[in-house]
Amino acid sequence: MGIPAEHYDVVIIGAGNAAFCAALAAQEQGVNILMLECAPKEENGGNSRFTAGAIRFAYDGVEDIRQIATDLTDDEVAITDFGTYTNDQFFDDMFKTTRFRTDPDLCEALVTKSFDTLKWLRDKGIKFQPIYGRQAFKVDGKFKFWGGLTLETWGGGEGLVDKQTEIAQKSGITIKYSARVIGLEYDGHAVTGVRVKSGGEIFTIGAKSVIIASGGFQANTEWRTRYLGAGWEMAKVRGSKYNTGDGIKMALDIGASPFGNWSGCHAVGWDYNAPEFGDLTVGDNFQKHSYPFGIMVNADGKRFVDEGADFRNYTYAKYGRVILEQPDQFAWQIFDQKVTHLLRDEYRIKRVSKVSANTLEELANKLEGVDPAAFLKEIKTYNAAVNTDTPFNPNVKDGRNANNLDIPKSNWANTIDEGPFEAYQITCGVTFTFGGLRINSATGQVFDTDQQPIPGLYAAGELVGGIFFFNYPGGTGLMSGSVFGRQAGTAAGISAAK
């Protein structure tokens, strides 16, 4: 296995964004650190590598943005309306998307520490840039950001993980790949290390503190069906095939407290013919998130959600579940030429389930699995309901609606009547699960079922329960991993240095 010591001050399980934030924070306390990643090096980074790199944080204006995106030019600032995204706005979005279920202490830490955490990452060497391509449309010569999501990491998730790996290795943090942690060493009072399987052998590695940052259980088909419900074995997994809930299980096995929305997850519209697990050569581009500008129909030819209920950032993570509930677990997204120029780059990749047609009648017969007559009837009814008197504006919730329907469309409604038409077949892609472990919101220490802290055990990232319920504001996952990874690393490092 090549591990140069049998004991470390801090052992971190995982090597994604939350794990690296924990490692870099722990190192500030002067301790030696080992990161153990079950994936091989070429598949490192967990779900973080598969993200587009968008990260949600609170800011009061363009000067805050310039503190984080330090390469932003005066010319870019002159043509961009960044607006504000205050703590209160961030809180409102968390309350709205979770139906006020988010744990108040965890939510407060997430929101109030978000800006400072990004400055900390910037100081570590992580670079950020505005998300012009996906979060701002140019209207009247100026970009306007919408939905509270403004910056992304350079190079997306792949760039983030590669840079964090480089920073960690240069600073002396040891990272071992193809090293699966199979259990915690626990003496009935405190966690004292981990058991690791690598190269066909099992090792015990001692540690003063252990931080679990190994993701949720979304890649575990049996757990998905057990906790999310029947039918979830049919979902695709957007990211890493290694996020199977092992870290959660090993903590529960020693009495850790489960917490949060165990029947909930982040799930989106995902290309129907995407592979079972994420493909690093495609990354996040199997997603199909421009649905607010078109309509979605199921096998019965019927619309089944309000595509314009809100900005994409606030609906995409819950609509995957709705798609999975449709007949045969699929839907088609339909667009006409009035909006195809607004489609995100992911619609233009080579590996895409797409059909085109010059007429709606031709399109109806190309939508595999869909009742053609019912589809044409649905389009006719929808077109007749569109409020064409209200101007279309993709940068704001424009109120251009289609009412008097079984399922109205609240914003961005356009008649679908201008060919050629484009349609994209999607299914459900699960990103990460919401249920996990109960932690101290300030230190990341894991609680037991008596809600007492377990000495020596900390957690961060997707496996922290209690933050998200039912839904999710886009870009909050990386922020959560960063905030709670930093806190867990700091606390674990302080404890280990005593």
N, C-alpha and C positions, 0 to 999 in steps of 0.2 A: 504493500500500500504506500510505502514511502513517507509515512508521517514521522517527522523527526523527533517527536516527543510523545510520551504517553499521558501527559497532563498539560492542560492549557488553563489560563485564567478564564477565558470566555470561549465557548464553542457555540457556533451559530449554525443552525440547520437550515440550509437553503442558500441560494446565491442569486436572488433577484434583487429588485430595488429595495424592498424593506430590509432584506438581509444585509445589503451593502451599507445602507444608512445606519443600521445597528452596528456593523463592524467599524465604520469610520467614527461613529460617536464613542464607542467603547475604547477605541485606540487613543482618544483624547485623554483618557484616564491613565495612560501609561501601562496598559496591560497587554499580554500577548494573546493572539486571537487565531482560532482555526475556524474556517468555513468549510462545511461538508455539503456537497451537492450530489444528489443521487444521479443526475443526468450526466452523460459524457460531455466533455468540454465543448464539442461542436454543437450541442443542444443546450448550452448553459443559459441561465437567465430567467428560467421559469416563465410565468406569464408576462413578466415585464418586457421580455424581448419581443413579444407579439403585439404590444400596444403601439398606437400611433404616436405616443409620447405627450399627448395633451395632459395638462396638469392644472387643476382648478385651485385658485387661491384668492384671498381677499386683497383688494388694492383700492386706493383712494383716487387714483388718476394716473396720468401719463408719467409723472415723475417717479411713481412707484414702479411702473412698468420698466422704465429706463434703468432703475436700480438692478433689475433682474436680467433683462435683455440688454446687456451692456453694449452690444454691437448695433443697436437701433440707431439709424441716422436721422438727422434733422429733416431730410427730405421725406423719409418714411413717416415721421411724426406729422409733418405738414399735411399729408393726404390721408390721415387715419384718425378716426374717432374711436378711441379706446374706451371711452366712457368711464364708469366706476363700477366696482364690485365690492361693496363694503362688507364688513363683518355681518351687518344686519341682513344684507341681501343673501349672503352665503347661508346664514342661519335659516332665512325664509325658504331657500331652496331645499335645504336639508329637511325642514319640517314638512314642506309640501310633498316632496317625493316619498318620504317615509311615513306619511300620514301621522306625523307627530310621534312616531314610535322610537325614533333614534334615541339612544341613551344620552341624557343631557350632559353628563360629564365627559363622555367620549366625544360628543359633538362639539362641546365647547373647546376641548383641546384641539380637535381637528381644525376648526375655523380660526380660533384666535392665534394659533401657532403656525398657520399656513404661510404667511408672508415671511416671517422670520426663518422658517425652515428652508424656503427657497433661497433666501440670502445666504444661509449656511451652505447649501449645496453649491451655489454660485462660488462661494469662497473656496470650496473644495476643488473646483475646476469644472463643474457641470455648466454647460451653456444652454441658453434658452433663446427662442425666437418667436415672433408673432405667428399665429396660425392663419395666415392670409388665405391659404387655399381651401380651408374647410369651414372657417368660423367668421368670415367677413366677405360680404359681397360689395362690389363697387357700384355705387349709385350716385349719379351727378358728380362724378370725378373723385369721390371720396369713399374709402373703405370704412365700414361701420361694423364693429364687433357686436355680436349678439349672444345671448344665452350665458353670460358670465364666464366664458371660457376663452382665454386670450393667448396664452403662451404654450409652447411645446418644447420638448428637449431637442437639441440638434441631433439629427439622424434618427428621430423617433425612438421607439423602445430599444431597437438594436443599438443605436448610437449611445443611448443612456447606459445600457448594461456594459457595453464595451469600454466606455470611459470610466465607469465605476470600477470595473475589473482592473483596468490599468492603474487607477489611483490607488486601489487597495494593494495591489502587488508591489507598486513602487514604494509604498509606505511600510512594507514588511508584513502585511497580513497574509497568512498561509491559506490557500484555497485548494481543496482536493475534490476532484471530479470522480464520477462513477463510484461514489462513496455513499451508500444508502444507510442512513441511521434507522435501526430497527427497534430501538427502545431506549428508554431513559434509565440511568442508574439512580435508584431511589432507595434511601435507607429507612423510609418510614417517616422521616422528618424533612429532609432536604434532597434536592437533586444534586448528585455528585458527579455526573458524567453521562456518557452515551455509549450505546453498543452500536457498532458500525460493521456493515458487511461490504467487503470490497475484494475483488479478485478471488472470489470463492472462499474467503476466510472471514471470520468474525473477530473483531477487536473491541476492547473496552478502552475508552479514552476518558480520563478524569478531567473534571472542570469545576471551577468555583462557581461559575454561572453558565447556564445554557439558555440560548434564545432560539425559540422555534419561529422560523419565518419561511415555511415550506408550502404556503398556498392553501387553497381550499380543497374540496373533494370533487370538483366538477369532472375530473377525468376518471372517476370511479363509477362505472355503470351501475353496479349494485347499490352503492350509496345514493346515487342520484334517484334511483327508483324507490329506494327505501324512504328517503327524506323529502324529496321534491314531489314524488307521486308517480302513479302509473303513467306510462308514456314517455317519461324522461329518458329512458334508455334509447329512444329514437333521436334524441338531439345530437347535433354535432358539437364537438369541443373546439372552441376558437383557438385555444392556446396549447400549452404544454401537456403532453400525455403523462407527465410525471406528477402532476398535482392530484394525487389520489387520496388525500386526507390522512396520510401516515402520521404527520405531525400532530394533528388533532387527536388521532386514536391513541398515540403513545402518551399524550397528556391525560386523556380521559382514563387510560388504564391505571394511572397512579392517583386518580381521584380528583382530577381537575373539573371545574364547573363548566358545563356547556351553556352557551348563551346565544341569544339573538334569534334571527329568523331562519330556522333550519329548513323550512319548506320553501324558502325564497332564494332567488339567485338573479344575477345580471345575465340576461339573455336577449339576443338581438336577431334581426333578420340577417341571414347568412346564406351564401350561395347554395342552391339546392344540391349541386354536384360536388361540393367541397369534400375533401377527405374527412375521415373520422376525427382526426386531431388536426391541430394547426400545422401549417406548412411554412417553414421559415423562408422559403424562396418567394412566398406570396405575402407573408406577414398578415397584416390586418385587412388586406384588400378583398377578402371574400365578403366582408360586410357590405350592406347596401342600405345607405342611410339618407338618401335623398327623397324618401317616400313622402315628406310633407308637401312636395310640389307635384305629386301625382295622386294616384289612388292604388289601393291594394284589393285584389279580389281572391276568393278561395275557389275550391273545386266546383262549388255550386254557382260560380259566376257572381257572387255577392260580395260587396264590401262588408268588412267586419270590425273596423276600428275607425275612429276619427283621426285621419292622417294628419290633420292640422290642429290637433288639440293644443299643442304647445310647440316650442322650439324642439328640434330633434334631440337636443341634449337632455330633455326631461321626459322623453317618451321611449327612446330607442331601447333602453335597458329593460323595459317591461313588455314591449310588444313581441319579443321573441317567444315569450310564454303563450301569448295569444295566437301566434302563428302555429305553434305546436298543437294547440287545441283545435285547429281547423281540420276538416276531413283530409286524411292522408298526409297531414303535417306539412302542408306547403301553401304558398300563396304566390301570386304574380304581382309585381309592381308595374304599373302602366303609366307611360309618359307620352305627351305629344310634342311637336316641334316648338311650341311656345316656351318650353322649360328645359329641353334637353341640354342646352348650353349651361344650365345651372348644376347639372349632375356632377357629383364628386368624382375624383380621379379613379376611384375603385370600380366605376362602371366601365372603364376603358381598358381594363386588363385583358390579357388573352384568354385566361381561364375563367370564362363567365358564361352563365346559363342565360342566353339572350335570344330573343326573336324580334324581327322587324317586319313591318308590313306597311303598304301604302294606303290601305283602307282598313276600317274597323272590322269589316266582314272577313277580310283576309286574316287579320290579326286573331279574330275569334277562333279560327280553325287552326291556328298555330300554337295556341296556349294549351300545352299538353296537360291533360287531366281535367280541363275546365269545360263545363257545359256551354257550348257556343251561343245557343239561343238565349240562355239566361244571362250570359255576359253582355250581349248586345242590348238586351232589355235594361240591364242595370246601368249601362253607359248612357242610354237615352234618358232614363229617369234622372240620373245624376246631372247630366248636362243641362237639363231643363231647370234644375234647382239652383244653379250657380248664380250668385249675385254679381253680375258683370258691371254693375254701376260703381262698385268700390274698387279703387286702384290696387293692383297687385304690387307688393313690396316684400321681397324676401328677407330684408333686414329687420323687420318688425313684425309683431303679430298684427297683420293688416286688417283683420276683420272681414276679409273677402271670403264669404262663406257660401255654403250650400245647405240650406235648411229645408224643412218639411220633408225630410227623409227619415227612414227608420234609424239610420246612423248619420247624423249631420257631419259636415266638415266645417270646422270653425274658422280656419284661416287658410290663405294661399290656395283657394279653390279656383281652378281654371277649367273651362270646358275642354273636353278631350275630343277635338274635332279637326285638328290640323296635322295631317300626315307629312312625312312618314312617322309611324308610331313605333315606339320601342317598349319591350316588356322584358322583365327580368324575374326568373324563378328563384324563390328563396324558401328556406326552411328555418328552423330554430338553431342558433349557435349559442351555446352556453359559455359565458366568460368566466365567472367565478361564483361560488356559493356564498350566501350571507351568514349562515350559521357557523359558530366556531366556539372559541374559548372566552371565558370571562377574565378580563384583566383590570388592573389598576390603571385608571386613565392618565395618571401622572408619571408612572414608572414602567408600565408594561408588565408588571409582575402578575403571573397567573394565579387566580384564586382557586381554591378547592371547593368541594360541594358544600362545605360549611361557610363558604365565602370568606375564608381566611387565606392570606398569601402563602404560596408554596415557596419556601426558601430555595433560591438558586434557579428558579424557572421563570422565564419571561417569554413574551410572544409579540409578534408584530405582523402586519400585512393582511392578506386575504383571510387568514384563519382567525382573526379577531372578530368575535361576534358582538352584536348590539349596535353597530354603526348604521347599517343599511337594512331597510325593511321594504319589501314589495317592489321598490324601484331605486333609482340611483341617479344623481346628477353627473353628467359626463365629466370625465377628468378627475373624479374624486378618488379613484383607486390609487393612483400614483401618489396623490397627496397624502392619503391615509397611510400608505406604506412608509412614506418619508417621515411624517410626523411621529408616528408610533414606533417606527424603526429607530429613529434618533433617540426618542425617550427611553426605549428599552435598552439600547446600547449604552447610553449614559448611566442608567441606573445599574445595569449589570456590571459595567466597568468599575463604577464606584464601589459596589459590593465586593467585587473580586480583588480590588486593590487594597482592601483593608488588611 
